[in-house]
Amino acid sequence: MNIINTLKAVKKTIKEKKKYFIKNYIKNKGYIPDKIYIPKYYKEHYGKVLNITHPKTIAEKNQWMKLYYRDPLFVLMSDKYRNRFYIEKVTGKDYSVPLLGVWKKFEDIDFSSLPKSFVLKTNHDNHPIFVLDKDSADFEAIKRQIYEKLRISKYYKTREWGYKNIKRCVFAEELLGDGIHEFLDYKFFCFNGKVKYLYVFTDSTDGKNGKMTFFDRDFNRMPIKLYKCRTTNKNISKPENFEEMISLAEELAKDIPFVRVDMFNVEGRIYVGEFTFYPSNGFLSYKPEEYDEIIGSYLTLPEKNGWKKLKNRDKQWLKKSLM
């Protein structure tokens, strides 16, 4: 009897270990092929089968882009440090937030060379670390955060292909604003090189837990919101150089089927923060729900791997920039 109970216990343990292995190792380490994983993850998220053959909603089309449009330029643009090379090449100007330093690991940082306040980032992950006063900062806690960020891959969980081959690093930028008062973030959604709409991120000082208010390209409020996200009723003024922001977004989005271009506007000066090819991990869900297909209709899917036919691509420059 004891032997039977022991065998049952062993069998239960093996089953639990196998379940844990599948869920936490194979799933997050990329051993399940993308063509199997992406539909499975989509079904887990939405509770329905992914229509990858004839995608209509923006979320469905984002999954198609993950699978079938893997432009190497997306790696450079997704890299929050190296994207400045692309911005300067395209525009001939420096629209990036001023860089204070870049390092391979946390221990390489010479904090004595940095100003009192700055922003610390990893180049492949979200949510920067705001250091408002380095004299009172808990650098041990910051070190743990940085190494946790460096360990995580955005690709393995949600298969956002642009992040897969980024060579990870740590870098610091100037702090825009004071880190205490509200700071506006403008996010332009570009479809086939044209801005269709944007949202302004408000009520936040650190890029987290804010509110998203949507506008069309003429800065008229739109009656939509992202699922589970908050909006604000307060007045948001149109920037005086808004048309310049639109033109800049479209210049940077040229020849790209879909990208979100994020900008700051500080006392009339425009800064480009980052590029996002799969907003909300590629699972954008709008309210009212009919906007999932309306916005999906804005994106005309390209030919599979159509980027290979682009004639104005400087392949040598791209290869060098990704090093």
N, C-alpha and C positions, 0 to 999 in steps of 0.2 A: 504493500500500500504506500509506504514511504517512497519507494522507487517511482511509482506512478505519479505521485504528487511532485516529486523532484523533476521528472520528465516534463510534466505539465508546466512547472515553473520555468524550466529552461526554454521550452517552446514559447511561452509568453514573453520571456525576456528577449529572445531572438526576434520575435515579431515586432516588439517595441523598438528594438535597436534598428531593425530594417526600416520601420516607419520613420524613425528619426533621421536615418541616413538619407532616405529619399527626400524628405522634406527640407533638411538643413544642409546637406552636402551636395548631392547631385543637383538639386534645384537651384541652389545659389552659386554653384561653382561652374555652371555652364556646360555640364556634360549632357544635358538633354538638348538635342538640336533645336535651333530657333523655330523651325517650321512646325515642330511638335509643341514646344514650350509656349510660344506666343498665343496660339489659339486656346491652349489650356489655361493660361493665365488670364486671358480675356474672359473666358467663361466663368472663372472663379470671381472675377471682378464684377461682371454684368449679369451673370446668371443666364446667359444665352450664348448660342453658337456664333462664332465670328464669321461674318460674310466676307471672306478674303477674295473671292472670285469676282464679286460685283459690289465692292464696298460703297456705301452711301454716306454714312455719318462721318464726322471728322475723326472720331475715335477709330472707326474701321479703317479709314484711309491712313491714319497714323501707323497702324499695325502693318499695312501694306508697305509703307515707306521704310519701316524697320527691316522688313524682309527683302525688299527688292530694289531699294535705291540707296546704295552705300557709297556715296561720294566721299573720297578721301579728304576733300575740303571740309567736310562736316567734323572731322576729328580736330583739325586746326581751329575751326570756329567754336567748337564746344569747349576747347581748352581755355579756361578763364584767364590764363597768363598769356599764352601764345596767340590768342585772337587779336591782340594788338598789332601783330605783324600783318594780318589780313586787313584790318581797318586802315592802317597807314598806306598799304599798297593800293587799296581801292580808291581811297579818298585823297591821298597825298597829304593828309593832315593828321595831327595827333589828337584824336577824340577820346583816347583812353584815359582812365583815371591815373594820375601820376604814380609811377612805380617807385617803391622805396628799396626793394631788394627781392632777390629770388634765391631759394636754397633747396637742396635735395632732401634735407631732413632738419628737424627742429633744432638739433644740437649745433647746426652750422650758423644759426642766427646770432648776429652780434647786436643785441638789444641796445647797447650803448650808442650805436650809430643811428638808431631810430628816434623820431620825435616823441614827445610825450604822449600823443594820441595817434593811433593808426589803426588800420584794418588788416587782420591776418587771414589769409585764405589758403585753401588747397585748390589746385587748378581743375579738379574733376568733380567737385562736390558743391552742394548748396550751403547756405547759411554761414557767412563769414563770421569771424570772431572780432568784435569791436573792443579795442583796448583804449579806454578813455583816459587812463592815467597809468602809465607803465610803472610808476613808483609804488603803486598800491596793487598792482595786478598780481593774481595768483598764477604764476607761470607754470607751476606743477600741474594745476588743473588744465591750463591751456595746452600744455604738452600732451596730456592724456587725450584731449579733444582732437588735437592735430593727428596723433597717431591712430586714433579711431577712424578719422576721416580718410587717412592714407590707406588704411586697411580695407575699406569698403569700396566695392565697385558698383556703380550705378547700372552697369551693363548686365551683370549676372542676374539680378532680381527682375528687372523690367525689360531687359534686352534693348535698351536704348543704344543702338549700335555706335553712335558718334562718340560715346565715352569709352568704348572697349579698349582702344589702343593708345589712349592718352598716357604720355610719360609723366608720372605724377611728381609734383613738387609743391613746395610751400612758398608763398610770396606775400609781400606786404605792399599796401597802397595807402596813399594819403586818405585821411578821414574827410569826407565831404560833409559839411555841416558840423554840428557839435556832438552828435550822437545822443542828444537829449531831447531835442525838439523834433516834431514830425518832419519826415523827409519824403518827398514825392518820387515815385518810380513810375516811368511811362513805359508801357510794354506794347509794342506795335506788332500786330499779326499780319504777316506778309504772305500773300498767296500768288505764286507765279510772278514774283517780283513787284507786286503792288500791295500797298497797305489797304486792308479792308476795314479794319477796326482796331481799337486799342483798349486797354484798361489802365486806369491810374490807380496805383497802390498807395493808400493813405492810412493814417492813424497808426503809424509804426515808426519806430526810431532805428530798428535793426533789421528790417526786411522780413520780420516774422509777425504772424498773427494780426495782420492789417486788414483793410477792407479794399475790395476791388470794384471799381465803378467803370462801366463800359461806355465807350463813345465811338461814333462812326468817324470816318476820316475827316469830316468837317467839324468835329468836336461837338456833335449833338449827342445827348444821352441816349443810350439804347436800352430797351426794356428787357434786358437779359442779365443773368448772373450765372456764375459757375456753381455747380451742385455743392452744397455744404459750405459755401463761402459767403461772407457778409459784404454788403454794399453800404454806402453812406448817402444820406440825403443832403449833406451840406454842399454849399456851392464850391465847385472846383473851377478855377479860372483857366481859360485857355492861354497857354504861354504865348508871348508876343512873337517868338520865333518858331511857332508851331509848324509852319510850312517848311521851314528849314529842317525840322526834325523828321517830317514826312519824307522830304526829298532824300535825306541822309539814309533813312531806313530802306527806302526803295533802291538807292544806290548800292547799299550793302547786300540787299536781297536779290540782286540781279542774277538771273539764270538759276535761281533756287526755287524748287516747287513750293516749299512751305518752311518758314522760319519765323520765330518771334524775336524781334530786336528790342532789347531793353536799354533804356536811356535814363539819365538824370539831367535835370536842367537847373543849374545853380547860378542864380543871378544873371541869367541870360546865356551862360556858357553851357554847351551841350557835351555830355560825356556818354560814351557807349559802354555799358557794363558787360553784357554778355549776349550770346545767341543761344536760343533754345529750339531744337528741332522736334522735340516731343514734349510739349507742355503737359504738365500733370502726368508725367511718365507716359504720355501718349493716350491717356484716358480722360480726355476732355468730355465733360457732361454738362450740358446747359439747361437752364430753366428759363422759359418754357421748353419742353422737350423737343418741340418741332425745330428748334434752332440747331439741334445736333445734325439734322440733314441739311438745313439751310446753309449753315457754315461749312458743312461737308461739300456742298455744291461749289463753294468758292475755290476748292482745290481740284484742279485738273491734273490727274495723276500722269506722270511722265512715262515715257517708255522705260521698261526695266533697264537699269544701269545706263540710262540715257545720258548721264554726265560724261560718259566716255566719248561722246560725239561733239562735245563743246570744243570749239576751235580756238577760243581765246584763253585757254587754260595754260598757265606757266607751270609745267610739271616739275621742272628743276627747282624753281623757287619754292613750291609747295613741299617737296621732299626735304629741302634744306631747312625750311621753317619748322618742320615736324621733328627735327633732330633734337 
